Amino acid sequence: MKLFDTDPSLRWLFCMTHPDDEISICAWIQRLVRNGNPVYMSWTHSNPTREAEARAVAHLLGVPPSRLFFYQATDGSACNEIPTLLPKFREMMEIVKPDRVCCGAFEQGHIDHDTTNFLVNHSFAGPVLEIPFYHTYTTRLQTMNRFSDPRGEEVLELEMDERRLKTMIARQFPSQNIWSVLLWYEVWQKARLRPMALTKTERMRLQTHHNFLRPNHPPRIAKKIRRSPTWRRWRSAMRSARRHMAESGKNSAEPTASFKNCILGPPRLRSDVASQCTMNQSHPVPMRGFTLIELLVVIAIIGILAALLFPVFARAKAAAGDAKTISNARQLGMAFELYQESWDDVLPQAPDGLPGSNLAGGWINYSVFGGAEAGSFIPSRGELMPYVKTSEIYKSPADKDSNRSANSFAMNGYLTTWTGNGMNPGKAAGTIEFPASTMLLGEEGCGGPKLVGYGYSNGTNDGYFNPSTDHFAKFHPAGAAVVFTDGHAKIIQAEDHFDETICGTPTPCYR
């Protein structure tokens, strides 16, 4: 018997448990619709939200609303509502009169899927085709779209547009976030840890297992299933169904005593199906779970990805900090230009002094005695404050020194006179011969390779009034941020651009 049969005269009914289960067989449903087959769909569990999602998917697949059946099982597993749902399923079979019925396999994966399988087998006398969902509820890492026993299965290879269809349909269930599951299994497959064909194939097999009181798995796993409370709940539901069917006389065609060994559907077992059923129960194929090696490989891959991505994130964060620093530096350069326009082209003063100095005034303002300390910076009194309006631009994001005042920049002492209080006049900007290569401001920090204070810039400081601390900073991998007197700013290796000068020599600090 060909399972993926394209005979247009066949009527197909797909009995799903939840809206979203159709993702596992949606490509075949679409092929049948395009082939002209009458296609019907039903769902055992639904609510208004999920029913609307299922109707939208059916519309995408081309199944008309008149061929959709929705049942609202109040019990999460529906196994305790078999007496209520079974007559509805039989009524649906009378209406549809299907030639083929497809449902989730009896896998002990989710008890509600097993309930739907039971309802189909007890309401339809024709061939039931199974699709795989989950292997078993005793497995933590579920294997999807694979039968534990592949014998008798047929595999439908999907075209690229059908794979895209699966992804598109998965996005039609926002209440379930199913598309992320497809993405995860696609990544899992690309890692080649196990052949996961969730988005590339669809599978079906003829149902051959009809003993609903016996786990459909190898002895090792069946033993674990029998010990689980879920299986005990399932057996209790089967006993209740047996009593109900015996009392209602719905199963009069088969002896009630047959439930002692196997809860069977209507008498439709042909010899070939019965022989396959016996074979599956006598020689089960062991189900392979995830091995320790596979899990270790997953952990290793995650570690490798982390090792590759974390430096990228760190560089991106550093690049953002560099961009912020350059922005601050350019704003300071513009503030200097505005100051010069207001003060006859003269640059502002720069305070500096040894520890113990009492300084005030200048382009920045310190009110200190006994050396600069955190909190001594008073930007509101600085000469640039009317032009910058905020003190935040004085501090570089990469400057993490908590002991410094809130300023990361130092002014080039060549552009102003040696001063102890920041009140002496600065240099006229028009007298600077090479403004595009003459430093106006530079990031200053302890431990840099070259001097900013004594050497490059007498009369400048960032909060430490000590020549031994006046060095170009190393806040950035590319060096220090520098503002030139023409207003442009960039991050450079300062020692590669400026000559080291001797204290007191009025030589422009550039190369």
Residue pairs with C-beta under 8 A, 6 or more apart in sequence:
1 127
1 206
2 154
3 129
3 154
3 204
3 205
3 206
4 28
4 154
4 156
4 204
5 100
6 31
6 32
6 35
7 37
8 35
8 36
8 37
9 37
9 99
10 37
10 99
10 100
11 37
11 38
11 40
11 96
11 97
11 98
11 99
11 100
12 29
12 32
12 37
12 38
12 39
12 40
12 98
12 99
12 100
12 101
12 102
13 40
13 41
13 42
13 92
13 93
13 96
13 98
13 100
13 101
13 102
14 22
14 25
14 29
14 39
14 40
14 41
14 42
14 101
14 102
14 103
15 41
15 42
15 44
15 89
15 101
15 102
15 103
15 116
15 119
15 120
16 22
16 41
16 42
16 43
16 44
16 103
16 104
16 116
17 43
17 44
17 45
17 78
17 104
17 110
17 112
17 113
17 115
17 116
18 43
18 44
18 45
18 46
18 50
18 112
19 43
19 45
19 46
19 50
19 51
19 53
19 54
19 57
19 173
20 50
20 53
20 54
20 170
20 173
20 176
20 178
21 43
21 104
21 113
21 133
22 29
22 41
22 54
22 57
22 61
22 169
23 166
23 169
23 170
23 178
23 182
24 131
24 132
24 133
24 145
24 202
25 102
25 131
25 202
25 204
26 57
26 61
26 165
26 166
26 169
27 156
27 158
27 162
27 165
27 166
27 202
28 156
28 202
28 204
29 39
29 41
29 61
29 63
30 61
30 62
30 162
30 165
32 39
33 39
33 61
33 62
33 63
34 62
38 67
39 61
39 62
39 63
39 67
40 63
40 67
40 68
40 69
40 96
40 98
41 54
41 58
41 63
41 67
41 68
41 69
42 68
42 69
42 70
42 71
42 92
43 50
43 51
43 54
43 69
43 70
43 71
44 71
44 73
44 78
44 85
44 112
44 115
44 116
44 119
45 71
45 72
45 73
45 76
45 78
45 112
46 54
46 70
46 71
46 72
47 72
49 175
50 173
50 175
50 176
51 70
53 172
53 173
53 174
53 175
54 68
54 70
55 65
55 68
56 172
57 169
57 172
57 173
58 64
58 65
58 68
59 65
60 165
60 168
60 169
60 172
61 169
69 92
71 85
71 88
73 81
73 85
73 112
74 81
75 81
76 112
77 111
77 112
77 115
77 233
77 237
78 85
78 112
78 115
78 116
79 111
79 112
79 114
79 115
79 233
79 234
79 237
80 237
80 240
82 115
82 118
82 119
82 237
82 240
82 241
82 244
83 240
83 241
83 244
83 248
85 115
85 119
86 119
86 122
86 123
86 241
86 245
86 250
89 119
89 120
89 122
89 123
89 124
90 123
90 250
92 123
93 101
93 123
93 124
98 124
98 126
99 126
100 126
100 127
100 129
101 120
101 124
101 126
101 127
101 128
101 129
102 128
102 129
102 130
102 131
102 204
103 116
103 117
103 120
103 128
103 129
103 130
103 131
104 113
104 114
104 116
104 117
104 130
104 131
104 132
104 133
105 113
105 117
105 130
105 131
105 132
105 133
105 147
105 205
105 207
106 114
106 117
106 118
106 130
106 207
106 209
106 212
106 216
107 113
107 114
107 132
107 133
107 134
107 135
107 136
107 148
107 216
108 114
108 136
108 137
108 138
108 215
108 216
108 217
108 225
108 230
108 231
108 234
109 133
109 134
109 135
109 136
109 137
109 142
110 133
110 134
110 137
111 137
111 230
111 233
111 234
113 133
113 134
114 212
114 234
115 237
117 128
117 130
117 207
118 212
118 238
118 241
118 263
120 128
121 128
121 207
121 210
121 264
121 265
121 266
122 245
122 251
122 265
122 266
123 265
123 266
124 265
124 266
125 265
125 266
125 267
125 268
126 268
127 206
127 207
128 206
128 207
129 204
129 205
129 206
129 207
130 147
130 204
130 205
130 206
130 207
131 202
131 203
131 204
132 144
132 145
132 146
132 147
132 203
133 144
133 145
134 142
134 143
134 144
135 142
135 143
135 146
135 148
135 217
135 287
136 148
136 215
136 217
136 221
136 225
136 287
137 225
137 228
137 230
138 221
138 224
138 225
138 228
139 289
141 289
141 290
143 194
143 289
144 181
144 185
144 196
144 198
145 196
145 197
145 198
145 201
145 202
145 203
146 197
146 203
147 153
147 203
147 205
148 216
148 217
148 218
148 285
148 287
149 280
149 284
149 285
150 285
151 279
151 280
151 285
152 205
152 206
152 208
152 276
153 203
153 204
153 205
154 203
154 204
154 205
155 197
155 201
155 202
155 203
156 201
156 202
156 203
156 204
157 200
157 201
158 166
158 199
158 200
158 201
158 202
163 199
163 200
166 182
166 199
167 179
167 182
167 199
170 178
170 179
170 181
170 182
171 178
171 179
181 198
182 198
182 199
185 196
185 198
185 199
186 196
186 198
186 199
188 194
188 196
189 195
189 196
189 197
189 198
189 200
191 297
191 298
191 301
193 294
193 297
193 298
194 290
194 294
197 203
206 273
206 276
208 273
208 276
208 277
208 279
208 280
209 216
209 277
209 280
209 281
210 262
210 263
210 264
210 265
210 269
210 277
211 261
211 262
211 263
211 281
212 238
212 262
212 263
213 235
213 238
213 259
213 261
213 262
213 263
214 222
214 262
214 281
215 221
215 222
215 225
215 226
215 231
216 280
216 284
217 225
217 284
217 287
218 284
218 285
218 286
218 287
219 284
220 286
221 287
225 231
238 259
238 263
241 263
242 256
242 259
242 263
245 251
245 256
246 256
246 259
251 266
253 266
253 267
254 264
254 266
254 267
258 264
269 277
318 398
318 476
318 477
321 396
321 397
321 398
321 476
322 398
322 476
322 478
322 491
324 396
324 397
325 396
325 397
325 398
325 443
325 475
325 476
325 481
325 491
326 481
326 489
326 490
326 491
327 393
328 392
328 393
328 394
328 395
328 396
329 409
329 441
329 481
329 482
329 483
329 489
330 483
330 487
330 488
330 489
331 388
331 393
332 384
332 388
332 393
332 394
332 409
332 441
332 483
333 440
333 441
333 483
333 484
333 487
333 488
333 489
334 387
334 487
335 384
335 387
335 388
336 347
336 348
336 363
336 384
336 440
336 441
336 483
336 485
336 487
337 487
338 387
339 347
339 348
339 363
339 383
339 384
339 387
340 346
340 347
340 429
344 428
345 428
345 429
345 430
346 425
346 426
346 427
346 428
346 429
347 415
347 416
347 426
347 427
347 428
347 429
348 362
348 363
348 383
348 384
348 416
348 426
349 361
349 362
349 363
349 383
349 416
349 419
349 422
349 423
349 424
349 425
349 426
350 362
350 363
350 411
350 413
350 415
350 416
350 419
350 422
350 426
350 457
350 459
350 460
350 461
351 359
351 360
351 361
351 362
351 364
351 365
351 366
351 419
351 420
351 421
351 422
351 459
351 461
352 359
352 413
352 418
352 419
352 420
352 422
352 453
352 458
352 459
352 460
352 461
352 465
353 359
353 420
353 421
353 461
353 465
354 465
354 466
354 467
355 370
355 371
355 465
355 466
356 369
356 370
356 371
357 368
357 371
357 420
357 465
358 368
358 369
358 421
359 366
359 367
359 368
359 420
359 421
359 422
359 465
360 366
360 367
360 381
360 421
360 422
360 423
361 381
361 383
361 421
361 422
361 423
362 382
362 383
362 419
362 421
362 422
362 423
363 382
363 383
363 384
363 411
363 422
364 377
364 379
364 382
364 384
364 394
364 407
365 377
365 378
365 379
365 380
365 381
365 382
365 383
365 422
366 372
366 376
366 377
366 378
366 405
366 463
366 465
367 376
367 378
367 381
368 376
368 465
371 464
371 465
371 466
372 405
372 461
372 463
372 464
372 465
373 403
373 405
374 402
374 403
374 404
374 405
374 406
375 405
376 405
376 463
377 391
377 394
377 405
377 406
377 407
377 463
379 385
379 388
379 391
379 394
379 406
380 391
385 391
388 394
391 406
394 406
394 407
394 408
394 409
395 406
395 407
395 408
396 408
396 409
396 443
396 473
396 475
396 481
398 475
398 476
399 408
399 443
399 445
399 473
399 475
401 445
401 446
404 462
404 463
404 464
405 462
405 463
406 463
407 462
407 463
408 443
408 444
408 445
408 462
408 473
408 475
409 441
409 442
409 443
409 444
409 462
409 481
409 483
410 441
410 442
410 443
410 444
410 452
410 453
410 457
410 460
410 461
410 462
410 470
411 440
411 441
411 457
411 459
411 460
412 438
412 439
412 440
412 441
412 442
412 456
412 457
412 460
412 509
413 453
413 456
413 457
413 458
413 459
413 460
414 427
414 438
414 456
414 457
414 458
414 506
414 507
414 508
414 509
415 426
415 427
415 432
415 438
415 440
415 457
415 485
416 424
416 425
416 426
416 427
416 459
416 460
417 424
417 425
417 426
417 459
418 424
418 458
418 459
419 459
429 435
429 485
432 438
432 485
432 508
433 508
434 508
434 510
435 484
435 485
435 486
436 484
436 485
436 486
436 488
437 484
437 497
437 510
437 511
438 484
438 485
438 508
438 509
438 510
439 456
439 457
439 482
439 483
439 484
439 485
439 498
439 509
439 510
440 483
440 484
440 485
441 482
441 483
442 452
442 456
442 457
442 472
442 473
442 480
442 481
442 482
442 483
442 494
443 472
443 473
443 475
443 480
443 481
443 482
444 452
444 453
444 460
444 461
444 462
444 470
444 471
444 472
444 473
445 462
445 471
445 472
445 473
445 474
445 475
445 480
446 464
446 469
446 471
447 471
447 474
448 471
448 472
448 473
448 474
448 480
448 494
449 471
449 472
449 495
450 456
450 471
450 472
450 494
450 495
450 498
450 500
451 467
451 470
451 471
451 472
451 500
452 460
452 470
452 471
452 472
453 460
453 461
453 467
453 469
453 470
454 467
454 470
454 503
455 500
455 501
455 502
455 503
456 472
456 498
456 500
456 501
456 509
457 470
457 509
458 503
458 504
460 470
461 470
462 470
464 470
472 479
472 480
472 494
472 495
473 480
474 480
475 481
476 491
478 491
478 492
478 493
479 491
479 492
479 493
479 494
480 491
480 492
480 493
480 494
481 489
481 490
481 491
482 489
482 490
482 491
482 492
482 494
482 497
483 489
496 511
497 510
497 511
498 509
498 510
498 511
499 507
499 509
499 510
499 511
501 507
501 509
